[in-house]
């Protein structure tokens, strides 16, 4: 009996779904970091684009320039989130064998 292409496709889709679920769990544990102000502000995020930690050096807080501090926090957070998105996209492309078009996340 010849292989059934529809059954093969269904099995492949189920495997990909399991792999994606596993990958999403793994991405929770992967941490990236964004920094600004020469490292005065540091933000960590996981591969699911969740912010995990914000670290401020004492000197930047004591400087008193609230507008600059806010800008540095936003810059560091955006950098961390971009790295997290790039990480997730790279890992999903690997897991799906490139079957998903880039930028789908």
Secondary structure in CASP SS format (residue, H / E / C, confidence):
PFRMAT SS
TARGET T0000
AUTHOR 0000-0000-0000
METHOD secondary structure of the structure
MODEL  1
X C 1.00
X C 1.00
X C 1.00
X C 1.00
X H 1.00
X H 1.00
X H 1.00
X H 1.00
X H 1.00
X H 1.00
X H 1.00
X H 1.00
X H 1.00
X H 1.00
X H 1.00
X H 1.00
X H 1.00
X H 1.00
X H 1.00
X H 1.00
X H 1.00
X H 1.00
X H 1.00
X H 1.00
X H 1.00
X H 1.00
X H 1.00
X H 1.00
X H 1.00
X C 1.00
X E 1.00
X E 1.00
X E 1.00
X E 1.00
X E 1.00
X E 1.00
X C 1.00
X C 1.00
X C 1.00
X C 1.00
X E 1.00
X E 1.00
X E 1.00
X E 1.00
X E 1.00
X E 1.00
X C 1.00
X C 1.00
X C 1.00
X C 1.00
X E 1.00
X E 1.00
X E 1.00
X E 1.00
X E 1.00
X E 1.00
X C 1.00
X H 1.00
X H 1.00
X H 1.00
X H 1.00
X H 1.00
X C 1.00
X C 1.00
X C 1.00
X H 1.00
X H 1.00
X H 1.00
X H 1.00
X H 1.00
X H 1.00
X H 1.00
X H 1.00
X H 1.00
X H 1.00
X H 1.00
X H 1.00
X H 1.00
X H 1.00
X H 1.00
X H 1.00
X H 1.00
X H 1.00
X H 1.00
X H 1.00
X H 1.00
X H 1.00
X H 1.00
X H 1.00
X H 1.00
X H 1.00
X H 1.00
X H 1.00
X H 1.00
X H 1.00
X C 1.00
X C 1.00
X C 1.00
X C 1.00
X C 1.00
X C 1.00
X C 1.00
X C 1.00
X C 1.00
X C 1.00
END
